[in-house]
Amino acid sequence: MPEKIAVIGSGVGGVAVAARLAAKGYHVDVFEQSDMPGGKMSEIRHDGYRFDTGPSLFTAPEMVDELIALCNEYDTDFQYSKLDTICRYFYEDGMVIDASGDPLQFAAELAEKAGEDPGTVLKYLDESRKIFEFTYPVFIRNSLHRARNYLTSDFIRALFRLHRLNPFISLHQLNRKYFRHPNTVQLFDRYATYNGSNPYKTPSTMRVIPHLEHNVGAFFPREGMYQIIRTLTSLCEKLDVRIHLNTRVEEIVLSRNKVSGIRVNGEMMPYDMVVSDADIWFVYRQLLKNLPFREKWFRHERSTSALVFYWGMEMESRQLDMHNILFSADYALEFRHLFELKTLQPDPTVYIFISSKVVKSDAPDGCENWFVMINVPENNGQDWDEVIAGARCRIEEKIERLLKVDVAKHRKFEFILDPRGIESRTASYRGSLYGNSSNSMWSAFRRHPNFSDINGLYFTGGSVHPGGGIPLCLSSAKIVADLIPILKK
Ligand SMILES: Cc1cc2nc3c(=O)[nH]c(=O)nc-3n(C[C@H](O)[C@H](O)[C@H](O)COP(=O)(O)OP(=O)(O)OC[C@H]3O[C@@H](n4cnc5c(N)ncnc54)[C@H](O)[C@@H]3O)c2cc1C
């Protein structure tokens, strides 16, 4: 019986699968090229400030709870709270919308500010819930690439409801059918960016995301997002998983059509199975050296990347909440630039996340930790230094215009993350945040499966099925663990 498993990469998918497989009785080692676990979900500490570097919005917390329970660890200090206001939206026309975590209040706010019919808002969210409930067990919690999953009762139930998915129209077209005010349409269009896609192209099925946020809720861990990684790595340690930092895997070693180990520092280390959390592009390009490149999985458009400024601010902003969006005046133009022209338009949508609004210890007294992000195209060799300089000016102008805050006056220091850094630090092809984009109705089927035709080789993380973002990466870890039997001693 195979017993030893190597996991390549300690992103959220990697540590989640390591804990799951160790709980099944396997001896698991995790290899991480960086000096800290977490991949895109990392943290920076500087001068009394703490920043989560990547994900900032936490939905579906029950997936972390499920892992904690699976590992029988009931005394972790992992706690989180539900946000009253999910996000504050600022528009160039002066409108400000507080998106409440309570659907009724959210509908009332959209009625008051944008003249929407509250019944229509609730109907939209309710239909999103129904679609989520029948797609989730089939498309998210299971492999799409195993024939036997098409014979389950869940799949057959979903088959009878497929017409509700409306995959032939875009998310934007759907939102225009429901809502009167362009600002409401823009608010609901934004959900396409949650997996790096274009609302004018991505199928309307993406409407399931507002269900998670508005019907179920948005949450925040008591000590910030990186606490998720700290919790998962401590589960791993308790199950005797060893996490080897600063250790790059150079090759997945095969013998005939089966995994026989990995190569690290030129040395072969024997393993019975390998689960890779690394971007699938690099797995084929660099780690499976003697295999032909599987072109068919990579023809697809990449998802967007990000440009993030981490600003240590010596001020407290009364107008801002924890999650804030300063919308672009022309969303269609923004996405044309991101996906067709591969540049930035002059007025990008700006996201400002301030964890110190909730986690007071994340910034010194009277100060705030601003994570300021814009969507940018994947790295195609653009002159990023020039893009960054231009973007910084435009973002500062927008903040001054909409919030009346002089950033330069209050900024103590700055760190920057751009697509080049995302690519080099987390080995994500072209710095895309979510692997392939979901800009076509077939995207879900064109993501690489969680298994391969090589015996003992599996894949987890945001570049494979079911996709990027914390909940989906945690799902991919579950799917992989379900494919590997419990170890019988
Ligand atoms: C700025 C930003 C904002 C985001 N916002 C959100 C959000 O609000 N909500 C959300 O849900 N998601 C968000 N995401 C996306 C989310 O962070 C990712 O989908 C998720 O964290 C990816 O996890 P993963 O398991 O794919 O691993 P990754 O985080 O991609 O990590 C892979 C790891 O593998 C390691 N590795 C690769 N190759 C090797 C090798 N050969 N040897 C050893 N180690 C290797 C890398 O160093 C890396 O640590 C955001 C991402 C970023 C960057």
The ligand as a MOL file (V3000), in Angstrom:
LIG
                    3D

  0  0  0     0  0            999 V3000
M  V30 BEGIN CTAB
M  V30 COUNTS 53 58 0 0 0
M  V30 BEGIN ATOM
M  V30 1 C -3.6650 40.3270 -4.4780 0
M  V30 2 C -4.5820 39.1210 -4.4030 0
M  V30 3 C -5.8910 39.2700 -3.9660 0
M  V30 4 C -6.7460 38.1680 -3.8710 0
M  V30 5 N -8.0030 38.3190 -3.3370 0
M  V30 6 C -8.7680 37.2280 -3.0590 0
M  V30 7 C -9.9490 37.3210 -2.2410 0
M  V30 8 O -10.3070 38.3950 -1.7460 0
M  V30 9 N -10.6710 36.1860 -2.0010 0
M  V30 10 C -10.2580 34.9760 -2.4660 0
M  V30 11 O -10.9170 33.9640 -2.1910 0
M  V30 12 N -9.1250 34.8410 -3.2260 0
M  V30 13 C -8.3660 35.9380 -3.5080 0
M  V30 14 N -7.1810 35.8090 -4.1890 0
M  V30 15 C -6.8610 34.5180 -4.8150 0
M  V30 16 C -6.3480 33.5050 -3.7960 0
M  V30 17 O -5.3130 34.0900 -3.0620 0
M  V30 18 C -5.8120 32.2890 -4.5090 0
M  V30 19 O -6.8160 31.7330 -5.3760 0
M  V30 20 C -5.3700 31.1880 -3.5510 0
M  V30 21 O -4.7220 31.7150 -2.4240 0
M  V30 22 C -4.4400 30.2670 -4.3290 0
M  V30 23 O -4.0520 29.1850 -3.5250 0
M  V30 24 P -3.3060 27.9390 -4.1740 0
M  V30 25 O -3.6170 26.7580 -3.3270 0
M  V30 26 O -3.6190 27.8520 -5.6260 0
M  V30 27 O -1.7600 28.2460 -3.9900 0
M  V30 28 P -0.8650 29.5190 -4.3000 0
M  V30 29 O -1.2370 30.5980 -3.3620 0
M  V30 30 O -0.8350 29.8100 -5.7480 0
M  V30 31 O 0.5340 28.9730 -3.8350 0
M  V30 32 C 1.2610 28.0060 -4.5510 0
M  V30 33 C 2.5290 27.7610 -3.7480 0
M  V30 34 O 3.3080 26.7850 -4.4230 0
M  V30 35 C 4.6760 27.1560 -4.2890 0
M  V30 36 N 5.4130 26.4990 -5.3710 0
M  V30 37 C 5.1910 26.5950 -6.7010 0
M  V30 38 N 6.0660 25.8410 -7.3940 0
M  V30 39 C 6.8540 25.2400 -6.4700 0
M  V30 40 C 7.9510 24.3210 -6.5420 0
M  V30 41 N 8.4120 23.8810 -7.7280 0
M  V30 42 N 8.5210 23.8920 -5.3880 0
M  V30 43 C 8.0790 24.3310 -4.1690 0
M  V30 44 N 7.0460 25.2140 -4.0460 0
M  V30 45 C 6.4510 25.6430 -5.1740 0
M  V30 46 C 4.6480 28.6680 -4.4230 0
M  V30 47 O 5.8070 29.2770 -3.8750 0
M  V30 48 C 3.3900 29.0120 -3.6310 0
M  V30 49 O 3.6730 29.2440 -2.2690 0
M  V30 50 C -6.2920 36.8930 -4.2790 0
M  V30 51 C -4.9660 36.7360 -4.7150 0
M  V30 52 C -4.1080 37.8340 -4.7470 0
M  V30 53 C -2.6550 37.6390 -5.1630 0
M  V30 END ATOM
M  V30 BEGIN BOND
M  V30 1 1 1 2
M  V30 2 1 2 3
M  V30 3 2 2 52
M  V30 4 2 3 4
M  V30 5 1 4 5
M  V30 6 1 4 50
M  V30 7 2 5 6
M  V30 8 1 6 7
M  V30 9 1 6 13
M  V30 10 2 7 8
M  V30 11 1 7 9
M  V30 12 1 9 10
M  V30 13 2 10 11
M  V30 14 1 10 12
M  V30 15 2 12 13
M  V30 16 1 13 14
M  V30 17 1 14 15
M  V30 18 1 14 50
M  V30 19 1 15 16
M  V30 20 1 16 17
M  V30 21 1 16 18
M  V30 22 1 18 19
M  V30 23 1 18 20
M  V30 24 1 20 21
M  V30 25 1 20 22
M  V30 26 1 22 23
M  V30 27 1 23 24
M  V30 28 2 24 25
M  V30 29 1 24 26
M  V30 30 1 24 27
M  V30 31 1 27 28
M  V30 32 2 28 29
M  V30 33 1 28 30
M  V30 34 1 28 31
M  V30 35 1 31 32
M  V30 36 1 32 33
M  V30 37 1 33 34
M  V30 38 1 33 48
M  V30 39 1 34 35
M  V30 40 1 35 36
M  V30 41 1 35 46
M  V30 42 1 36 37
M  V30 43 1 36 45
M  V30 44 2 37 38
M  V30 45 1 38 39
M  V30 46 1 39 40
M  V30 47 2 39 45
M  V30 48 1 40 41
M  V30 49 2 40 42
M  V30 50 1 42 43
M  V30 51 2 43 44
M  V30 52 1 44 45
M  V30 53 1 46 47
M  V30 54 1 46 48
M  V30 55 1 48 49
M  V30 56 2 50 51
M  V30 57 1 51 52
M  V30 58 1 52 53
M  V30 END BOND
M  V30 END CTAB
M  END
